Each structure stands twice: as structure tokens, then as C-alpha cells.
Amino acid sequence: MVFLALGCQENQNGDLFKDTSKSKETIILHKFNGANARTTETGINCGETHILPLLANDLVVGSVEITVDQTNITLHYDLTGMEWFLYDFRVFAGDCNSIPPFSDYPYFESFPQSPEVREFTLVIPLKDLPECGCIDEIVTVSRYNPSTSQLELLTTTLNKEYCSCSEPDDKNLRTQTPGGWGAPPNGNNPGTYLHKNFGAAFPAGLVVGCNYTITFTSAQAITDGLPSGGTPSVLTKSYLNPTEKPKDSNNPKNTLAMHVVALKLSVTFDAWDEDFGASSTKLANSVVTSGDFKGWTVAQVLAEAEKVLGGCASSYTASQMTTVLDAINSCYVDGKANTGFLKNQ
């Protein structure tokens, strides 16, 4: 079946109706605050109701209304006003890659032929299902032939993807700018955290780059080396404990390098210390929400930035990498800000 969205209108209760009359599918979007939940573009998302026709041999014999809310998937079968009535159905909900033979579908209901049943509701709890999956149905309807009075059966199948309302932890992660990490220890500032934890988190020192590298062997070396301005560029030599002094030959004068160092510090501390940020998710797994690197994880961006900085093969420029790293490093400053540039996963 092909479903084509034609337009939108809003009812008096504020629900949004999408008129899909060509496919005879109606979508109702309820006002559920699930902005961070995973979604499916072709199926039924959290807070949605889809009303689909039951088609058998191109004949509309009724409808099924499928709703996904915070706790359940609800299927309501309605053959009211039809000459057909429910005979039986089998339903599966779960992993799209593990759909069993229809005879093993976990939800089965058989209906008496007298009295005839034209409405039925099935409720499937979401608690044991994957966050996103498939709903697979086989529905058989019946009627008594008006000419012969014999029982006739028609079978229809439906398949829809769904995504539930479970949301990733939306508490803030934590990032720091090069200036934050380079600040001398003072109270509870990033410099204090760095000096207290660098040795344990980086027992072999911090190294960034690929062909050419920059190495910091101590927290004090980072305090002495960050921040440092300059043009974003590819390294032409390696540095050991570089300084931020403008005229020192051991100053790479490279903004890209400073942002790579800052992000690697944040990503490593976040993985090493579960209390580094408030979120239970990992900074490395967060996804960029806009720009040239939309859809990339922080870990992927950092790896690409190290390739560019160190002079290894890459399709991206030092300027492009500096722009995205600046946005990432500024996203969750001190664990208090949230610019929206990243999305927790």
C-alpha cells in the first residue's frame, strides 16, 4: 500500500489532522511533548493515531485505528456499518528484523459468528518492546453471503513501523572552550578539575593529530599552552608541551589545534568520569544537529578534526573543522549552557 499525504487541517480540540484521502489513511497528531523521542518518517510515532482502512481484494471492509502513547500501542478495529464482521486476527509488535511466521504472532483473537463482532480493541504494552519496531497484522473478516447464506472469509494484512515515547536523557552534557581548559586553577573552574584529574585520565599524556601531533604531558602544560590564537591550519611539524607565548617557536599559533585539544579533553573526561556532566549519555555519541556535519557524532567529528590537523587525508578544511569544533565546545559550557547544536543520544 502507498500512503500519500495531501494536506493538513486542525480540529477544534487542537489535534492536527492530515487528510490522506487518496490512501484513506488519517493521521492525528496529539499534543505530546516528546521532542527528543526517536521518530519514524513512514510509521506511527509517539503521540500519533493512524486510522487505516482494512482492505481485502480492494474492498474496504472496515478500519483499524492504531495509537502509540507513552505506555501502549492500541489497535481498535471498527467494522461498524459494514456487512462484514471480525473472524480472527493475529498481531506482532517488536523488532522488524525478528518477525516470526504469522502462526507464531503473540497476539491472537478469534471471534464468535453469533453474535457478530464488529468492534474490538487490542492493547499492547510497550515496556518490553524495542523503542522502535514494526506492527504486523493479519486480519480475517467474514460475512454470510446474501444469496447463499454461506460464510465467506476475506483476509487482509497491514504493516507499520512505530516509535515509542521513550526519550534519551535530556540532561546537559558538559563541554569547555580552549580558554576554559587553559584557565589557571581557581575555585571550581575547569582548570581546577583539569589539574585534579589529568594524571588519572591521561596517564600517557594527551596527544592530538595524526601524522604530525601535539602532545601535552601534564595539566600545567595545558594551562601554559591554552588558549592560543592563530589561523586554523594543518600542522607542519609536531609539538611537545607547546606554549601560548606569541613569539615562542613552540607555539603552533593554530586555532584548530586548540579546539581539538579542548574537545579531546572533554570527550575523554566525559568517558572517564561519570560525574563529569549531568547526563547519563556520552558526549562522544551526541549528534550534530546542523551545518556541514549534521548527523555526525562528536566522536566522528573529533576523529576527522585530528586527521585534518595532523595532515592526513580528509575532504574537509581546517577552517571547516574549526567552525564545527567551536560550536561543539561552546554547546554545553560548564554543563550549564545548551545551544542546541548537539542532541543527546
N, C-alpha and C positions, 0 to 999 in steps of 0.2 A: 504494500500500500504506500502511496505517496501522499504526504501531507503538505499543503501549500497555505502559508499564512497570507491573508488578503488585506486585513485592516484591523483597527482597534477601536473599541468604544468603552466607556466607563459606565457602570451601572450606578444606581442611586446609593448603594452601600459602599462605594469606593473601590469595589473589585474591578479589575480590568479584564474585559472580555476581548479575545482575539477571534474575529469572525473568519473561520476557515470553512465556509460553506461548500466549497468545491470538494473538499475531502470529508465534509461533515464531522470535522473534529473541532470541538470548542475548548479553549484553554482559559481557565480562570486563575488569575494571579492574586493570591491572598496577600494581605499586608503583613508579612512576617519579616522580622529584622534578622535576616540571615546573610548579611553581606559577605561574610568570609567563608560560607559553605561552598564546597565543590559543586559544580554545575555540569549539566549535560545540555548541549545545544539542540539535540534531537529528541530528548526524552522528557521525563517529568521530574522537576526539581522540587526542593523543599518549599512548601507553601503553595504548591500548584495543584489544581484539579484539571484533569483532561477528561473530556467526555468523548468517547469514540463509538462509532457505530459497530454493531455486530453484523458483519456481512457474511452471508452464506450463499454461494452461487450468485454473487452480485445482488442478492436480495437483502435489504435491511430488515433484520428480524428483531432488533432491539438495540440497546446501547449498554456500555459499561462506563461507569464514572470512576476514575482512578485518582485518588488523592494521596499525596505524600506530606505528612506533617512531622512534628518533632518526635513522635513516638511510633507511628504506624504507617503502613501502606494499607489503604482502604479501597476495596473494589466493590462497587454497587452495581449489580446487574438489574436492568429495568426493561421488561418486555410489556409494560402496561399498554393496553390498547391494541396489542398485536394478536394475531391469531395463533402465534407460536408461543410456547411456554418452555421453561427450563427442564432439560432432561438430566444433564450432568455437566460438571466442569472439572478440569484439573489445572492447577496453577503452581508455577515455580517462581520464586523470587530469590535472587542471590547472584553469585559470581557468573558473569556472562560466559566465562571460559569453562564452566563446570555444569552446564545444563544437562541433566540426565535424560534418559528416554522418558517419553511422556507418561508411560505407565508407572514411573517412579516419582512423578511430581508429588511433593509433600502435601499439597492441599487438594483434597478431593471431596466432592459433594454430589450425591445422587438424589434426585427429587421424585416424589410420587407423581403419578399421572392423574390421580384424582385424590384431593382437589389439585387443580393445575396451579403451579407456582410461577409467577411472573416477576417477582422481585426477590432479591437475596443480597445480603451484604457479607463480604468476607473481610476480616481484619487480620493483617499480618504484622506482628511486632517487628520493629527494626533493630531491636537490641542485639540480636545475634546475626544480623546481616552485614555484608560489607557496606562501606559508606556509599559507594556507587555500584550499581549492578543492573540486572535485567529482570523484567517481569514477563514471563511466558505463560500464555493461557491457551487452553483448548476447551471450547465451549460447544456442547451439543444441545440443540433446541429441538422441540418436537411439536407436532400438531396432529389432529385427526383429519384426514383427507375429507373434505366436504362431500365428495362424490362417493367414495368407497368406505368411509369411516375407519379406514386403516390408519395405524400410527405411522407417521413419516418422521424421519430424523434428518437434520442438517447439522454439519459441524463447521465451526469457524475457528481460526487461530489468530492470536494477537501477540505481538512482541513489542515491548517498550523498555527503553533504558530509564533508570531512575537515579537520583542522587538525594541522599537524606539530609537532615538538618544539622548533622554533626559538624562543628566548626573547629578549625585549628585554633590553638591557643593564640589569642589576640593581644596578650600582654606584650609590653615592649621588650625588644631585644636591646642590645647596647652596642654602640659604636663610639669611636673617638676620632677626632681630627688629628692631623700631624701635630698641630700646636698643643692639643690636649695631652697627647702622649709625651711630648717633649717638655712639658712644664715641670719645673723643679718640684719635688715633693712638698706639699703644703696641705695640712688637714687631711681631708678625704678625697683629694683631687686625683685625677688619673695618674699623675706622677707618683703619688704615694702608693697606689695599687701596683704600678709597674715595678717600683723598687722592692716592694714586699714579695712579689710573686715571680719576677722574671727568671730567677735562677731555677725554680722548680718547673716552670712551664717550658723553659728553653734551656735545658741542661747542656746542649751543644751550641748554644748561641742562636741568633736569628739570622737566617740567610734568605735573601730575595734575589730574583733574577734567574737566568738560565745559562747562557754562555758566559757572559760577564755577570758578576754578582756584587752585592753589598752585604757585608757581614757585620753584625753587632754582637759583641761578646759579653756585654753587661748592660744593666739598666742605666748606669751612669753614661755609658757610651751613647745610648739613645737620647738621654737628656742633653748631652753635648751636641748631638747631631741633628735633632729635630727641633723646630721645623726649619727647613731651608728652602728658599725660593729658587727661581730659575726657570728656564724654558723646558717644558716636557720633551724628553729626548731619549734616544737609545744609548745605553752605556757603551763607551769605547774602551773601558778598562774596568777592572774590579777594584773595590774599595774595602778597607778594613777599618771599622770604627770611624766613619767619616765625621767631620766637624761641620758646624753651621757657620763658622767664621768665613766671611765673604772672600777674603784674599788667600785662604788656605788652599793649597793644591789638593788636599784630601777632602775637599768639599765638592760633591758632584754637581752642585747647582742645578738640581733636576727635580722639578715639582712632581713629576710622575713617580720618581723613586720614593719621595716622602709619603705619597699617598699609598703606594704599595706596602711600605713598611707599616704604616698606620693600620691598614686593613688586615695585614697578616697578624699583627699583634692582637687585634680584636677577634678575629676568627679563631686563633689559637687559644687565647684566654677563654673564649666562649665554650670551646670544646673541652678545655682542661678543667674549668671551674663552673660547676652547675649553678653557682650563685652569681656569676658574672653579670647576667641580665635577669630580669624578672620572668621572662618567657621560658617555658619548658622546651620550646623548639630551638633549633640550632641556626645561628646566623649563617653558616655555610649553606644551608638549604633554602634560605629566603630567596624569593624570586623578584627580579627587577620588573617593575610594572610599566615602564615607558622608555622611549628612546631607542637608540641603536641596539641595545642589548635586552630589549623587552623579552621576557620569558627565560632569560638566563638565570641560573642560580648564582649566589655570591661566590661560591667555590669556583664555578666556571669562569666568572669574570676575573677573579684573582689569578687563576692559572694562566689566563690569556694575558693579563697585565704583566705577569712575570716573564712570559715569553717575549712580549714587546720590549720590556725594559732591558732584558738581557741580550737582545739581538737575535733571538731565534725566530723561525719563520712564523709570520702571522699576517692576516689580511687587514689588521687594524693599525691605526697610527698611534703614536704616543699621545697626541692631543685627544683623540677619542677615548683612550683608556683613562687619561687624567680626568676627563669630564665625568665619566661614569663612576670612577673611584671617589671623586669629590662628593658626588651625590650620595653614594653609599655611606661614606664615612660621616656624612652630615645627617643621615637619616634618623639615627637613634642616639644622638649625642647624650652621654651620661645616663642613658637608659630612661630619659625623661621626655625627649622630643620624639616626634614621629611625623616625618614629612610625607609619608605615603609612597615614597619611592620604592620601598620594598614591601613584599607581602609574606607574612609568616607561612611556613609550610609544616 
